[in-house]
Amino acid sequence: MMRSCKQRNVTAIIMLLLVMIFIGMNAPLLAQKDEQTEEQQIPVEMTKPLVEREPYDLLTVASSKDGKPLRIKPVNAAGFRAGSSQRSGQLTIELVDIPGRTFRVAWQSVTVYQPFPQLLLEEAKENLKDKQFDLAFRYLQRLNAEYSNYPGVEQLLEELLVQNALERFQAGALDEALGMLEEAKRKFPKKSGIDKSIESVGLRLVQKEIDDRQWQSARKLIERFENVYGKEFAESIERWKADLARRSRQQLDRAKQQIEKKDYREALQATNLALAIDPSVPSGREQLAELVRRYPQVRIATLAAGEAVPPHGTLTWSGRRNKRLLYRDLTEIVGYGPEGGEYASPFGSVIRPVDRFELSIVLRDRLTPVTGFDLSRQFQDPASQKDEILAGLTPLIEKIAVREIRQVDLRLRLPHVRPESLLGFVPRKGDVSQFPIPPNGPYRQLKVKEDGQSFVPEESMSLSSSRPPSEIMLLPFETTFDAMLALESGDVHMVDRLDPATAARLSADSPEDLVVDHYRAPTMHVLVPNLNNPYLKNRDFRRGLLYGINRQEILHSRLLGGKELDGCRLVSAPIPIGVSPDDPVSYGYDLSIPPRNYEPQMSIALQKLAEIKLREEAEASNEALIPLSKLVIGHSNSEVSRQTCLAIVQYFKRLGLPCELKTVSPEVTDPAEVDVDLLYVEIQVAEPLVDVPRMFDRYIPNVHQTQYFQLALRQMGQSRNWQEVRERFWSLHRLAHDDLLILPLFQLQDHFVYRRSLGGVGYQPMTLFQQVEHWDLAPSWDVAKN
């Protein structure tokens, strides 16, 4: 019994201690609640800025003990809109804090009465005094909307415009200062000194545009001042016009000097500059047309500059574009037929017998100095194994025979459904051990001082066009909007890649002087993980990342702007889906495998599961698991990649994964080389049969590929017919979808636009320069405007 009492006493003491500990731990919380109760006594309405509150008046009576004003509902609001001061007798009021009850107050006992518009006006004055111009303007806007013609509003608005204009002028924002002064002049035409201020700011603004070489803006300002102010600006206008005419003549004279030296490139730049300064300069247009005949320079606005000299084995969109200027392969894909790609050879022809075991390459004398013996040596030389294109072909060759110097007969160990796709290498004469592969294309890079990339024809190349481009310039632009402005003003002849939203708009309604087209080969947008990172090496973690990206929202809302564009779709693997199910390029895509949906809960669960597995593996090997602090995403400097990666960062941050972006070269193939965790790549897949296996070999080391995956890649090239190609592609599709060695985002059908004065571009080319030898720039009267 005694033990039972002691136990009860001990239990009571423990409970008391727990209660005391609980109270002690929560004392700050209780105090905080008391403070919150006191704060809650302040009405929520009073925490808003005055301009956002419901109207009320302030009334102070003599009998008030603390002298504080009372907030009352507006009294006789209509009588006080214009500031009426007739106040006698008694006033019936209703306190805002005690709604529903009225009180009567004699006007004689009222010491201060402030109607709501007066409160707004006083607050606007304080904001103006503190140079908070935007906030002061909000108060004046409400006064004009609800209390029109209230005394003092117009005067305050006049003062606001003038002071704000002065502040913007001092800050260097001359265009904003001019706009405010002109608004003040329009509203208050009798105010003295405004005309003088407008002239002063106008002079500074025009001179600034001239100093900044913004010739078009300067001319428009001069024309505007002439139309609006006329005589007031007459002297200044004449001086400006004379200055521009003098500068323009100087550039035209410089151009003539360059023409005498036969430096047509410099002459063309000087003539364009002369016309940009003053389009009416005498003989300027005639000189421009003559120079275009002598030196047709094609200027292209690019949204993805890429590397000027990409590696021959490049798969990126920008790389394949520039590669066509620098390299000519033995065979090149030019379109699609009922079964895969269609190929042509710039060096001769390829003859393929029916049995698919034999292949003959017939070279034409006038097109290449390379002979059949050179090709035979190239096929057999061990150094050629460094060429990733030839490395995939030479193991398939069983027998080589050279006939009549210009013909090479090949016999393959296994039949190939499209052997021409294996011949996309540079035919070389002499030493075949030189790497990187020396360019053999129609153009070479020209080192220039200007921003961008320039290419000029190789002297040994004969171009087909009567007026082939003497120079091709790729001028970088940040956005499609800026590039389109340059196209419309005549600064460029073409925009090489439109953002999908602009492409959808222009495809539906194309201007008469422009041609809108799209590339036949689709572009796959993917994320290549750094598999040296233990987290990204875990498949569950990679799956979690893909579940955490709302790819449909990025594609439809951010890139397409809510519009629809054929060929722009989500994909479940980095394999082209084409524009429609019967599109020849979609033969490798399995439509029965849907893309993963956006499931953030699943993403978090898979990340936690991956962390558990990684921790168990670390403990088993007696190693410490380094926590993942952040993800670094590398991307090229292209418009689409920037927009997409910014959106991906937002989604990852919602999952608790801090991210940062890093701009890298588009030709990077190993994320570890540039110290990033995920590499955003834009891969152009022309022939899936050869490009998809090359993509995995190029971006994913064999050590990270399972045996089943490597077997699936090998079997692709051993398919005997198109039915086997499709079946094996579908097996590869399933493995790529499950393993996620490359994270698929979406497919885009890229569009471009050019002026009709540029001919020979071709219809739906595979890449921009597919027919560059046939480009023909007609002499144009378009005036380049800056």
PEUR-V172059 format. One record per run of one state. SS is the DSSP state (@ for helix, = for strand, . for the rest). FROM is the first residue (numbers start at 1). TO is the last residue. If there is no record, write none. Layout:
SS/FROM/TO
SS/FROM/TO
This chain:
./1/1
@/2/39
./40/43
@/44/47
./48/49
@/50/52
./53/56
=/57/61
./62/69
=/70/72
./73/76
@/77/80
./81/89
=/90/95
./96/101
=/102/106
@/107/109
=/110/114
./115/115
@/116/129
./130/132
@/133/146
./147/152
@/153/170
./171/173
@/174/187
./188/193
@/194/211
./212/214
@/215/228
./229/229
@/230/260
./261/263
@/264/277
./278/283
@/284/294
./295/296
=/297/302
./303/303
=/304/304
./305/315
=/316/316
@/317/326
./327/331
=/332/336
./337/340
=/341/344
./345/347
=/348/352
./353/357
=/358/363
./364/371
@/372/380
./381/381
@/382/386
./387/387
@/388/396
=/397/403
./404/406
=/407/412
./413/418
@/419/423
./424/442
=/443/446
./447/452
=/453/457
./458/470
=/471/476
./477/479
@/480/489
./490/493
=/494/495
./496/499
@/500/508
./509/513
=/514/518
./519/522
=/523/529
./530/533
@/534/537
./538/538
@/539/547
./548/550
@/551/559
./560/568
=/569/570
./571/583
@/584/586
./587/599
@/600/620
./621/630
=/631/635
./636/637
=/638/638
@/639/654
./655/658
=/659/663
./664/670
@/671/674
./675/677
=/678/684
./685/687
@/688/699
./700/701
@/702/704
./705/706
@/707/716
./717/721
@/722/739
./740/741
=/742/748
./749/750
=/751/755
./756/757
=/758/759
./760/771
@/772/774
./775/775
=/776/777
./778/786
